[in-house]
Amino acid sequence: MKILKVSTLRGPNQWHIQRHQLIVIRLDLETSLQTPPKSIPNFYNNLVELLPNLGRNELFVFLRSMENATMADVVQNVALELQRLAGMPVEFGANRPTAESGVYQVVFEYQFEQDGRYAARAAVRLCQSLIDTGTYPIFEFQQDLRDLAELKLESQLGPSTESIVAEANARGIPWLNINSRAMIQLGYGIHQKRLQATLSNYTGILGVELACDKEATKGILRDSGIPVPRGTVIKSLKYLEEAIANVGGFPIVIKPLNGNHGRGIGIDIRSMLAAEDAFEVAQQVSEEVIIERFHQGRDHRVLVVNGKVVAVAERIPAHIYGDGKSTIAELIEITNRDPLRGDGHDNVLTKIVLDRTSLDILQRQGLSLETVLEAGKICYLRATANLSTGGIAVDRTDDIHPENIWLAQRVAKIIGLDIAGIDVVTSDISKPLRVTDSVIVEVNAAPGFRMHTAPSVGTPRNVAAPVISMLFPEGSPARIPIISITGTNGKTTTTRLTAHIFKQTQKVIGYTTTDGIYIGEWLVEKGDTTGPGSAQVILRDPTVEIAVLETARGGILRSGLGFDGCDVGVVLNVQADHLGIGDINTIEELAHLKSVVPASVFPSGYVVLNAEDELVVAMASKVKAQVAFFSLDPENPVFKAHVEQGGLGAVYENGYLSIIRADWKLRIEEAINVPLTLGGKANFMIQNALAASLAAFAQGVKIEEIKAGLVSFVASADQTPGRMNLFNLGKFHVLLDYAHNPAGYRAIADFINTWKGERIGIIGAPGDRRDSDIEELGQLAATMFSRVIVKEDSDRRGREPNAVAALMQKGVISANPNLPCEIILDEVTALETALNQATDGSLVVIFPEKVESIIKLIEARISQEPSP
């Protein structure tokens, strides 16, 4: 077996609308196609011995009984099981043969992209080994699981961020990974908020700076009447003895001025020797070191979000209990076997790691790693209670005294933090601090949530909920309207027109097309930008209020959609184009691919469909959203039945573009007054205008604004480059259009066949089309033009020079052997030849590869031509 290609899907896709994270591998079964799993001796037994859970999986048991099961089925299930064994529960998988013999598309779910891609390779490697030798080396199998676990650790969000994302998902708030400084974005466009761990949009930099300076924090709290320990800051060991005296003598705490996660902290220090050692440890973290009075009590973290206490946890340092027979080293190992403990933030608890600090703590207790603890005796291994060093948390949210709640909320306000973790040392959190002579020892910006969401003891608290409620108060939006436009022909024009109509609302529109990404009136990025990455440029932008996204087949095929759902999905048509590419071989398969857009429209939104295209009409039965049809013919049976039953539609009737539903009709404008339709003569442009108008109306745009957009939008080289651009050169005209498939040629033919003068066609085709498709374009050209020049794209897409041109000429000759037809391979030379030979009243039509350079050439010729 051999993997030919691996693709990663990250949004709604042709395989599944709800399961966005899928790996697709193009797998050549090679000789294993002739030797299916059932015919390989002991294959299934050997596989289940290695992966016993597969033997209990109902789907796999059923697969095992099938005579026609292929190795693609096995690889799919193994890739899923490997991820599950590495702690990533995934379920969905599928596969299907391609048109190429022995080659399959194998699809399976992933949680983390790198793990999914690794699982694909490992599954094929494992299965091939079982085929070849009947075994898979156990050390390789274990290494695969270790690698998958490591990749998971590298990829996963921190526990605090993960809890916030889970709450956002539960509320239908979309999120994006910003891939910079571990930030995430919640919401789209102008409504977005950003988070870095538990720092939010609303977290003030002054509050963060103050919280990071522990001594300054104590100072401002002390001045506000908040109980804090006495302390001072020194930089040199020579000031240590004086500093200890200033805080009232032993016991003391020594900690770095700028530290976190308990690094470099020594507590309950009772001798000068121990103080000197602790000072050196602290100074490894921060040059400036705090010397502070030690207060006896238990460590509590009070979490304040948006001015309210939302959770309280008592934190207990990493510790073990003696059993009377095991050494401390053995007890630590036993404790770390707890399935709840993992590495870093991988699990609810963190494994206890022995280091110099741990050994020092043991020594202070008169213990060593070889000591056998008596049964029931507790041994602490850390001075601080951080979960990241193996500590545990006990929920105390219901125990905190109201006065302490008031005090904590006041502290968060004084420091200026929207999300604050306030560390309190007290013997009893249920009593006021003033009664128990307790203190607030620290205020933390970006506090961790794990101790509250997954305490070792007590009730888990959904502390992410108040964060989301702070960022998105009830009734406030998190999304911007998304209009996604797909189809074979007309996408770019319809996208630009739709964006132009929405601009009449005075909002900032972000839109993507085959020629670039635009925000407002400005070009952000030039190029073919119709994929999910370009869509996310729009959705990430904090100025965009409405997104209008051209959505092409290639992006859906490669990566899925760039958004989780949209408000309006437009399907203009489905015509034969790009067939034979990306394992899309039939027009029905192409329709299924494009149906991803309407299937992703929210139930509250609208799917806008072409009533004259059977493949598009069929999509209406598979959507959750409301349906709206557009048609050039008011008597179209699909359209007529739809609007008579109360459905929304747009139609071309009596020369008008109109919105219609049941017994009411809103006429927008006469087609003759809509420049895009070229005086009402270009039917396919009328269709585009109907679709754009309907999409806007479905989103609440007023008829007056739709009309203003239609009459001010011109099919010019500026507004729609390469889309029905008609240039007047005085004695003759030039029409430029990017048509590159049979449907596009036919649409142009409807317009140019009414031309009374000579029609000169400069034709070409992309080299990655099938021979029959290229010949068909030549045949169509023979019915459209009185003279043909065949040119060739500079990017031949794997073809030999003159190969495409020869196929097109063959098509022309087969349809009309008497039609003048010559080959001029260079596009510019072909156009200049046609312009030089054009007769009075003629029309020169070019289907260019490089739209921009051809437009410049034509405009240069216009400036040279005398006025008629």
Helices and strands as residue ranges (DSSP letters): E 2-10, E 21-28, G 30-33, G 37-39, H 43-50, H 52-55, H 58-65, H 71-85, E 93-97, E 103-109, H 113-133, H 138-155, H 159-170, E 175-177, E 183-186, G 189-191, E 193-196, E 199-200, H 205-212, H 214-223, E 231-234, G 237-239, H 240-246, E 252-256, E 266-269, H 272-283, E 289-293, E 298-305, E 308-316, E 319-321, H 328-336, E 341-342, E 349-350, H 356-364, E 378-380, G 387-389, E 392-395, H 402-415, E 419-426, H 433-436, E 439-445, H 450-453, H 464-471, E 482-486, H 491-503, E 509-513, E 516-519, E 522-526, H 532-540, E 546-550, H 553-559, E 566-571, H 587-594, H 596-599, E 601-610, H 614-617, G 618-622, E 626-631, H 637-644, E 648-653, E 656-661, E 664-670, G 671-673, G 675-677, H 683-698, H 703-712, E 725-728, E 733-736, H 742-752, E 759-763, H 771-784, E 787-790, H 803-815, E 821-823, H 827-837, E 843-846, H 851-864
